[in-house]
Amino acid sequence: MNIKSLEIYGYGRLRQRKYQLNRSFTQIYGENETGKSTMQLFIHSILFGFPGPDEPKLMPRFATTYGGNLIIEIDGEELFVERVYREHKEELTVMYQDQPKDAAWLNQKLSFITKETYRQIFSFDVLSLQHVHQLTENKLQTYLLQAGVFGSTEYSSLESKLEEEKLKIITHDHESGELYDHLLTLNNLEIQIREEENKLQHYDVHTSRAYQLKGKIDMLRSHIDQLTEIQQRKQKEMMFHADMKEWKQLEHQLNIEPVVFPDNGIERYESLKRQRYNNERDIMLRAEKVKQLTKEAAIELMPDVAYETAQGLLKEEPVIKQHEKTLNNLDRDILDKQAAMHSLQTDIGWSRYEDIPLGDSLKEQIIYNVAEKERLLSQLEQLNREREQAKSEAAMTAQERAELEPHIVSDEQYSNGIQLGAQQDELAQKTELYNKLSAEQKRNAAVDEVKRKKLNIAYGIIALAAVAAAVYFFFSAMLIPALAMIVIPIGMIILFLLNKQPRTYEWNILDDEISALESSIAALAGSLDDSFDLSVQRDYRERLTVLDREQKLHKRKEQQLNNSLEKKQAAYAVIVRELEKTKEQLRLPAHFEDSLLHHVYRTVSRMQQLKTAIDQLKTQYLAQQSVIENFRARLADFGGITNHEHLTVAFQELSAIVKSEEKKRTHKLRRDEQLTISERELAAVKTSADEMNAEIAQLFSDTAAADEAAYYARFAEYKQYKKDLERHQQLSRKLEDENFTYEMNTELAHTSAEDLRRSEAEISDQIHELKDALQQEQFELHRTEQEMAELEKDTTLSGLNYQYAIEREIVNRLAKEYGALNYIETLIASHRQKVKEERIPHIISEASRIFSTLTEGRYIAVMYEVELVVKHKDGQVYHPTELSQSTKELLYIAMRLSLIQHLHHLYPLPIIIDDAFVHFDKQRKDFIIDYLMRKEDNQVLYFTPNRSTNIPGKNTLVLERHDKETK
């Protein structure tokens, strides 16, 4: 995963910036306040989100948009990630393979790593390196292991926090802590609750008495409610007593046969009277109209056969006129085509038309021969130009060769020059090798001399110590140890004599070779002129070889062009003869232009087409003329037409005859139709009058009325009956709505109002008696409840129970929290052990390789069994605290890089280094940078205010300070 480019819309001091990054290593150089730290925070924000509420947001002051985008390369595909902050809300846009993705998909691509974990594993700064020197021995061991195995100190911090939380709940001796305090409080509350429960015996007696009184009160209230309901029903009966009597009286009046009268009888009768009067008047008017129409319908018409013949002839008018127009057009077309044919004959020089056989073969032959003649003519011209150009180039080549020959030395001098250059190169190489070997020998001699002197000093000290010991043993009468001690100084003297100064090797052979080369070079240089230049002579000879080769090519090319020219001229003569034969076939003169032969062919073809078209037009002309003569004969047979020759006048006369006849026939048809309609309307009106008389007779029959007066009297009886029936139904519905049944209505209608009032008074007296008894029972219940209230005022027990429930809940919660903390601590310890077992061998192995590389082989291994140690190339093993400041920092970097390498398959993320090598010397700093530039697994972004000249320009990004951004 590599960051290809980043674009900053606005972030801190940076705005409208776009940078391209190298896929492997990029040095981001800038002075103070140019935005290096801001760019690091920007990369973190785009990958993992903007800072939270407790972190600085670095809102831009001079840009309208807060955010930007990164273009990341993943597996050869581009991933576009953009984050902007608008209206107090973060907006994320992710595009991969031209498809939009969401935040969950991006987190999955980043393997769910958090911003803080990314900073602790993949970010280096000078503070983390300086922290190494502030730690004690044990803390340094833990810090280095956490950096190499876990990447951060989160696990140790979490374990410390878990231990603090456990001790806060309860100590290891179980004699203090929140849980212990709440358990003591819980025991005290249990004792107090048992004491308060003994006070509840008297309260139970009062509770039983109150329960009995409440039962009696409920029973009395039930009786009162029932009697009240009966009283209300009696009062309701008294309220509707008058309506019930009226209802019963109407029932007796309606107990007769129902009065029947037709629906809307009066309206129907009066409407029929008006319609009958109107019908009688319509009958008289329509009879007069029928009589008038019968007179107007008598009109004399032309025979039907003659009328149809005239219509048929008139219908042919468009067709005949079209034939006449076609005849005129055909005559005009024949004349036009004959004129065009004469013009074409004149164009090609013919005096008369001749029928020449044409075909596709002749056409293709003409096209081919004309095109071939033009092509051959063009090729002949091109070949002549190329032959002249070849002659010119050959002459120029010969001239250049003649000018070059005087400047070329002899072959012997040229060979000596080549030998001189080779010996000079060999002399330079051997001289350099001699100087290096001499310097190495001097350095080794100085080191060996120091070792020899140290050994001599050691031999002397050992000999003196042995002599002192021998003297001590001799004076102590211990002869055997004294003799043994004397042997040691003798051995040390022998070793001292053998430890001579190492012989200095002389490089005589190499020196002789250098001297011989110098002599040979001087001899060769003397045999050559001072102006001799080997590279110039080599160029001259190479150019001479090229010119010889070019001369041969020019001669060969000229010969080929002559041969091609002869072939093309022969082919051109054949084509000219073919074209002359074609002119004879087309009846053309020999001097006729060849390029116009295809035009002549098209002209002759067009003349043949015109000849065929003229013959066809003459045939059509005769056919059209026959049709017109036939129509004139039929027009003469019809008669009544004065002019047969001029068809336009004949059609006008025929149209007038047909229109006059059509007008008469239309007038007669309209009068016949009106007569038929009037007769039908008269019959319909008479039928309607009969139906109305029958309907009036039926109305009188239905009401048993002899005349109009009896009919209206019957209607008055019907209205009174309906009124009584509606009132009875209204009262019935009213009483039914009040839940009175038919039997109740009948019974109460025969009951007097006095009986109802007396019954209601008796019920009211019973209700008053029950209310007095209820009042006495309520007084007794109130007295008992007062005594119970005095006992209930003591809330000690309820308070104790409430406190007991709270304390028990607290104890249960603390116990669960303690168990959860133990479980989490066990999980963390198990996970740490598993990670150590799986990662440590790989991490230590890779860290050894990296540490050895960074220290240039001075330390050959990093080892971990019980504790972390490093091994020097002389075999000595050192604890990290024994190392120098910069070497400890290198060990920390090696552990971090080893972890990054181990996690590469999960997190192939860029490494960010914020000027972490500021305390290293130039040589070590350049060596580390060179190692990082050769590292291809992870992209490295190196931020620094001190530009390294060893990093190429293509791997360097320079940040410039803008005045506006630093205000």
Buried (B, 14 or more C-beta within 10 A) or exposed (E): BBBBBBBBBBBBBBBEBEBEBBEBBBBBBBEEBBBBBBBBBBBBBBBBBBBEEEEEBBEBEEBEBBBBBBBBBEEEEBBBBBBBBEEEEBEBEBBBEEEEBEEEEBBEBBEEBEBEBBBBBBBBBBEBBBEBEEBEEEEBBBBBBBBBBBBBBEBBEEBEEBEEBBEBBBEEEEEEBBBBBBBEBBEEBEEBBEEBEEEEEEBEEBBEBBEEBBEBBEEBBEBBEEBBEBBEEBBEBBEBBEBBBEBBEBBEEBEEEEBEBBEEBBEBBEEBEEBBEEBEEBBEEBEEBBEEBEEBBEEEEBEEEBBEBBBEBBEBBEEBEEBBEBBEBBBEBBEEBBEBBEEBBEEBEBEEBEEBEBEEEBBEBBEEBBEBBEBBEEBBEEBEEBBEBBBEBBEEBBEBBEEBEEEBBEEEBBEBBEEBBEBEEBBEEBBEEBEEEEEEBEEEBEEEEEEBEEEBEEBBEBBEBBBEBBEEBBEEEBEEBBEBBBEBBEEBEEBBEEBEEEEEEEBEEBEEBBEEBEEBBEEBBEEBEEEBEBEEBBEBBEBBEEBEEBBEBBEEBBEBBEEBBEEBEEBBEEBEEBBEEBBEEBEBEEEBEBEBBBEBBEBBEEBBEBBEBBEEBEEBBEEBBEBBEEBEEEBEEBEEBEEEEEBEEBBEBBEEBBEEBEEEBEEBEEBEEBBEEBBEBBEEBBEBBEEBEEBBEEBBEBBEBEEEEEBBEBBEEBEEBEEEBEBBEEBBEEBEEEEBEEEBBEEBBEBEEEEBEEBBEEBEEBBEEBEEBBEEBBEBBEEBBEBBEEEEEEEEBEEBBEBBEBBEEBBEEBBEBBEEBEEBBEEBEEEBEEBBEEBBEBBBEBBBBBBBBBBEEEBBBBEBEEEBBBBBEEEEEBEBBEBEEBBBBBBBBBBBBBBBBBBEEEBBBBBBBBBBBBBBEEEBBBBBBBBBBEBEEBBBBBBBBEEBEEBEEEBBBEBEEBEEBEE
